[in-house]
Amino acid sequence: MEANNFNQDYQNKSAGKITRESRLTINTKRNHLIRNNKHLFMFLLGFVLVYESAHSQDIHKLEPAKNHYKVLQTLNSEPNSERSHLNHIEYPSNMYNSGSLLYLMVPPEYLNIEQIENLKLTVNPPANSSDQTNAELEFLLEWQNTRTESQEDRAFKVLAPLGYWPHISLVKSHNRYQSNLEDLFFEGRTILGEQCKPEIYPATTKLLEGVTKDMRIMEFTVKYHILRPRPYQLDSNLIPLAQMSTPSFASGHTLWAYIQAFVWSELIPEKRKEFLDLAYEIGESREIMGIHYPSDEEAARVLAHKMLSAMFVNPIFREDLKKAKLEWN
């Protein structure tokens, strides 16, 4: 109504000479409209922020870093001129895993492309020549010199093969189809018992499949954005238990472990510490193997929580989470 009055006044005045008084009237009404629109914009912006904030509060807050992760991240992460020869080293392109690159073409389930692109910019590794990276390499060498045979077996033979891969679930005749589904429920089965199976909890299965699909997309988006060399590519004294075919940062195994743990602990909050302890062990196993820096693990933990927070904005995710929760109540 005010806009119509404004236009009518302007048309009436433009038919003749616009007086100083009429110009003042027009300007006053125009400014009034601008103020009203500004208030409307601020109201809508506030509504969006409150909406997202309210939903982000639905999930548990991220626990602070602990143990060596907490200590190492206090060191200088900027380049050190005394080790500047390390700064040009990247993960070698001739070792890229073609299968992992295909995940950069896969549409996400709960996140959107813009969220993924924004999230990949929120985590960064310390420089190759930094004091932090130097201390992390020394930390890995210490692991190499002190790890026991049982620790090596647990890390390499039990935890390393784990991980759900969405592409395998597309073909039921795939020779790894069933074991892939079992890996999807590895954390649930470990904490809750052998009765925790995909066929018994279909809504939970659907939720975990969607979350892990986005996790794989996020994993390789970050890895091929950063191209961090593996620890043994910076220090030849490191002898890893396996050679890896993707860049180091962030740890995909750890990203998988923590985003699963975060989801499970939303379904069964009283078991949160147990799920997070298991995720911690999975992440640390990559250091025991000599294939990841501690900062790869910590970044993956933080990124997993950021991913889950971003997913909560999506009503489809919240609905799938609600259905999964019903299976555990």
C-alpha positions in Angstrom: 0.0 0.0 0.0 2.8 2.4 0.9 4.6 1.6 -2.4 1.4 2.5 -4.3 1.0 5.8 -2.5 4.7 6.6 -3.2 4.3 5.9 -6.9 1.1 7.9 -7.1 2.7 10.9 -5.4 5.6 10.7 -7.7 3.4 10.6 -10.8 1.3 13.5 -9.6 4.3 15.7 -9.0 6.1 14.7 -12.2 3.1 16.0 -14.2 4.2 19.5 -13.1 7.1 21.2 -11.4 8.3 19.2 -8.3 8.3 21.7 -5.5 10.7 21.6 -2.6 7.8 20.5 -0.3 6.7 17.6 -2.6 10.3 16.4 -3.0 10.6 16.3 0.8 7.4 14.3 1.0 8.7 11.8 -1.7 12.1 11.4 0.0 10.5 10.9 3.4 8.2 8.1 2.1 11.1 6.5 0.1 13.3 6.5 3.2 10.4 5.0 5.2 10.2 2.1 2.7 13.9 1.5 2.8 13.8 1.4 6.6 10.9 -1.1 6.5 12.7 -3.3 4.0 15.9 -3.2 6.0 14.0 -4.3 9.1 12.4 -7.1 7.1 15.8 -8.2 5.8 17.3 -8.2 9.3 14.3 -10.1 10.7 14.6 -12.8 8.0 18.4 -13.0 8.5 17.9 -13.4 12.2 15.3 -16.1 11.7 17.7 -18.1 9.5 20.5 -17.8 12.0 18.3 -18.8 14.9 16.9 -21.7 12.9 20.3 -23.1 12.1 21.6 -22.4 15.6 18.7 -24.2 17.1 19.2 -27.3 15.0 23.0 -27.3 15.5 22.3 -27.4 19.3 20.4 -30.6 18.7 23.7 -32.5 18.5 26.4 -33.0 21.1 29.1 -30.4 21.2 32.6 -31.4 20.0 34.9 -32.5 22.8 38.2 -30.6 23.0 41.4 -32.2 21.7 43.3 -34.4 24.1 46.6 -36.1 24.7 49.3 -35.7 22.1 46.8 -34.1 19.7 46.3 -31.3 22.1 50.0 -30.8 22.7 51.1 -31.0 19.1 48.6 -28.4 17.8 50.1 -25.8 20.1 53.4 -25.9 18.1 54.1 -23.4 15.3 52.4 -24.6 12.1 53.9 -22.0 9.8 56.8 -22.7 7.4 60.3 -22.9 9.0 63.1 -21.5 6.7 65.5 -24.0 8.2 63.5 -26.8 6.5 62.3 -24.9 3.5 63.3 -27.7 1.1 60.3 -29.7 2.4 57.7 -27.2 1.4 57.6 -28.1 -2.3 56.9 -31.8 -1.6 53.3 -32.9 -2.5 51.8 -36.3 -2.7 53.0 -37.7 -6.1 50.4 -37.5 -8.9 51.5 -40.8 -10.4 50.2 -42.5 -7.3 46.6 -41.1 -7.4 44.0 -43.8 -6.9 41.5 -43.5 -9.8 38.7 -45.1 -7.8 39.0 -42.4 -5.2 38.9 -39.6 -7.8 35.5 -40.9 -9.0 34.0 -39.9 -5.7 34.6 -36.3 -6.7 31.8 -36.8 -9.3 29.3 -38.4 -7.0 26.3 -36.2 -5.8 26.0 -36.0 -2.0 23.2 -37.4 0.0 22.6 -34.9 2.9 25.1 -32.2 2.2 25.1 -30.0 -0.9 28.0 -29.1 -3.2 28.3 -25.6 -1.7 28.6 -27.0 1.8 31.3 -29.5 0.8 33.3 -26.7 -1.0 33.0 -24.5 2.1 33.9 -27.3 4.5 37.0 -28.3 2.7 38.4 -24.8 3.4 37.9 -25.0 7.1 40.7 -27.5 7.7 44.4 -27.1 6.8 47.5 -29.1 7.7 50.7 -27.5 9.2 53.3 -26.7 6.6 55.8 -29.5 5.7 58.7 -27.5 7.2 56.8 -26.4 10.3 57.8 -27.1 13.9 54.6 -29.0 14.3 55.1 -31.3 11.4 58.7 -31.9 12.5 57.5 -32.9 16.0 54.8 -35.1 14.4 57.4 -37.0 12.4 59.5 -37.5 15.5 56.4 -38.7 17.3 55.8 -41.3 14.5 59.4 -42.4 14.6 58.9 -43.0 18.3 55.8 -45.2 17.5 57.9 -47.1 15.0 60.6 -47.8 17.6 58.2 -48.9 20.4 55.1 -50.4 18.8 54.5 -54.0 19.7 53.6 -56.9 17.5 50.1 -57.0 18.9 49.7 -53.3 18.2 50.8 -53.8 14.7 48.5 -56.7 14.1 45.5 -54.8 15.6 46.2 -51.8 13.5 47.1 -53.5 10.2 45.1 -56.7 10.2 41.9 -55.7 12.1 41.3 -52.0 11.8 43.0 -51.1 8.5 40.7 -53.3 6.3 37.6 -51.7 7.8 35.5 -49.1 6.0 32.1 -48.9 4.2 32.4 -48.1 0.5 29.1 -46.8 -1.1 30.0 -48.1 -4.6 30.2 -51.7 -3.4 26.6 -51.5 -2.1 25.3 -50.8 -5.6 25.9 -54.4 -6.7 24.6 -57.2 -4.5 26.7 -59.8 -6.4 29.9 -57.9 -5.5 32.1 -60.3 -3.6 32.5 -57.8 -0.8 28.8 -56.7 -0.6 28.1 -58.5 2.7 31.3 -57.7 4.4 30.9 -54.0 3.3 27.5 -53.9 5.1 29.1 -55.5 8.2 31.7 -52.7 8.2 28.9 -50.2 8.1 27.8 -51.5 11.5 31.3 -52.2 12.9 31.2 -49.5 15.6 27.6 -50.4 16.5 28.4 -54.1 16.7 31.6 -53.5 18.7 29.8 -51.4 21.3 26.3 -52.9 21.4 26.9 -56.5 20.5 26.5 -59.0 17.7 22.7 -58.4 17.5 23.5 -55.0 16.0 23.0 -55.9 12.3 21.8 -53.9 9.2 18.9 -56.2 8.4 17.5 -55.6 11.9 17.8 -51.8 11.8 16.9 -50.7 8.3 16.4 -47.0 9.2 19.7 -46.9 10.9 21.3 -48.6 7.9 19.8 -45.9 5.5 21.1 -43.1 7.7 24.6 -44.5 8.0 24.7 -45.2 4.3 23.8 -41.6 3.4 26.2 -40.2 6.0 29.1 -42.4 4.9 28.5 -41.5 1.2 28.9 -37.8 2.0 31.9 -38.7 4.2 33.7 -40.4 1.2 33.0 -37.4 -1.0 34.3 -35.1 1.7 37.4 -37.2 2.3 38.6 -37.1 -1.3 37.6 -33.6 -1.9 39.9 -32.5 1.0 42.7 -34.9 0.1 43.0 -33.8 -3.5 42.6 -30.2 -2.5 45.5 -30.3 -0.1 47.7 -33.0 -1.6 49.7 -33.5 1.6 52.5 -36.0 1.3 52.4 -39.1 3.5 54.8 -38.9 6.5 57.2 -41.5 5.0 57.4 -39.2 1.9 58.9 -36.4 4.1 61.1 -38.6 6.2 62.7 -41.7 4.7 63.5 -43.1 8.2 59.8 -44.0 8.5 59.0 -47.5 7.4 55.2 -47.7 7.1 53.2 -50.9 7.5 51.5 -50.1 4.2 51.9 -47.8 1.2 48.9 -45.6 0.6 47.5 -44.5 -2.8 45.9 -41.2 -1.8 47.2 -38.0 -0.2 47.5 -37.9 3.6 45.3 -35.0 4.8 42.8 -35.6 6.3 42.7 -39.2 7.4 39.8 -40.9 5.7 39.8 -43.8 8.2 39.5 -41.4 11.0 36.9 -39.3 9.3 34.8 -42.5 8.8 35.4 -43.6 12.4 34.4 -40.3 14.0 31.4 -39.4 11.8 30.1 -42.9 12.5 30.8 -42.4 16.3 29.0 -39.1 16.3 25.9 -40.5 14.5 25.8 -43.6 16.8 26.1 -41.3 19.9 23.1 -39.3 18.6 21.1 -42.5 18.4 22.3 -43.8 21.8 23.7 -40.9 23.8 24.5 -42.9 26.9 27.1 -44.7 24.8 28.9 -41.6 23.4 32.1 -42.1 25.3 32.5 -45.7 24.2 31.9 -44.8 20.6 34.4 -41.9 20.7 37.0 -44.1 22.4 36.6 -46.6 19.6 37.0 -43.9 17.0 40.1 -42.6 18.8 41.6 -46.1 18.7 40.9 -46.3 14.9 42.5 -42.9 14.3 45.6 -43.7 16.4 46.1 -47.0 14.6 47.0 -45.0 11.5 49.9 -43.4 13.4 51.0 -46.8 14.7 51.1 -47.9 11.0 53.2 -44.8 10.1 50.9 -43.6 7.4 49.3 -40.5 9.0 50.4 -37.5 11.0 48.5 -36.8 14.2 47.2 -33.6 12.6 45.5 -35.7 9.9 43.6 -37.5 12.7 42.7 -34.4 14.6 41.5 -32.5 11.5 39.4 -35.5 10.5 37.7 -35.5 14.0 36.9 -31.8 13.7 35.7 -32.1 10.1 33.4 -35.0 11.0 31.7 -32.9 13.6 31.4 -30.0 11.2 29.9 -32.3 8.6 27.2 -33.5 11.0 26.4 -30.0 12.1 25.9 -29.0 8.4 23.7 -32.1 7.8 21.4 -31.0 10.5 20.3 -28.0 8.4 18.8 -30.5 5.9 15.2 -31.6 6.9 15.7 -34.9 5.1 18.6 -35.8 7.3 16.7 -34.8 10.5 13.8 -37.0 9.4 16.0 -40.0 8.7 17.7 -39.5 12.0 14.3 -39.4 13.7 13.3 -42.6 12.1 16.6 -44.3 13.1 16.2 -43.1 16.7 12.8 -44.8 16.9 14.6 -48.2 16.3 16.6 -47.6 19.5 13.8 -46.3 21.8 
